[in-house]
Amino acid sequence: MPLLQPDEPPAFEVVNPDATSRWVLTCDHASARLPLALGDLGVSASERERHIAWDIGIAGVARQLAPRLDGFLILAGYSRLAIDLNRPLSSPQSMVTLSEYTAIPGNQGLSTADAAARAEALFQPYHARIRAELDRRQAAGRASVLVSLHSFTPVFKGERRSVHAGMLYNRDPRLGRAMLDVLRADPGLVVGDNQPYAVNDDSDYTVVVHGERRGLLHVEVELRQDLIADATGQAAWAARLTSALEQAHARVVSAS
């Protein structure tokens, strides 16, 4: 039996599918929704509203950023507690049994068949749609720049994070470092260089697979959640990122 029933929302949502610009935006942790078949995974409602379930505020930024850039945007339809779309399926973090200090009982002792059903219903369709979009653009001779959008908590395991945003990259630092230069020109911003996270093959999927392996310019953007918790903050960061991405791209192109 399929994990998602016909009356449930699909595995992903696409905004601005006919975008004409170079920008391809992804939002892997846009939703806290769980498939009905999984119930609440044994996690309380208050815990499912926290960062362990989704990237708070980032979907609002993404929805405002896409039209500003005339960019293609794809948003995950379900919570990372069901399956994390930004982790390789082989990763222990794909279907976590413990997130921060919170146990996820519904992910403990998963059978191979149950894990495969989640991947088939949620992970594969999302990434297949990204591949299809990038393939379509490549076939048409159009350039693509991948921007993976995320958010992070102001406090993690008791440690307060001072950075307002982070620009993440791995093997190809070009766009990430250009974004650092642009954003750090604002003296009021503290922007992390591969902070508070860093991209690597074990902890990330979207940038590695759709960006690095295709040889596309890319960056993973992390924004602190208290700065984008409401519509005002989301609009401000969408405007800031629109300008920064365009400026950073121009710098990379001029340097090449």
Helices and strands as residue ranges (DSSP letters): E 12-15, E 23-27, G 36-38, H 45-48, H 58-69, E 72-76, E 98-99, E 102-103, G 105-107, H 112-118, I 119-123, H 124-139, E 145-152, E 155-156, E 159-160, E 165-168, H 174-184, E 191-193, H 206-206, I 207-212, E 217-224, G 225-227, H 231-255
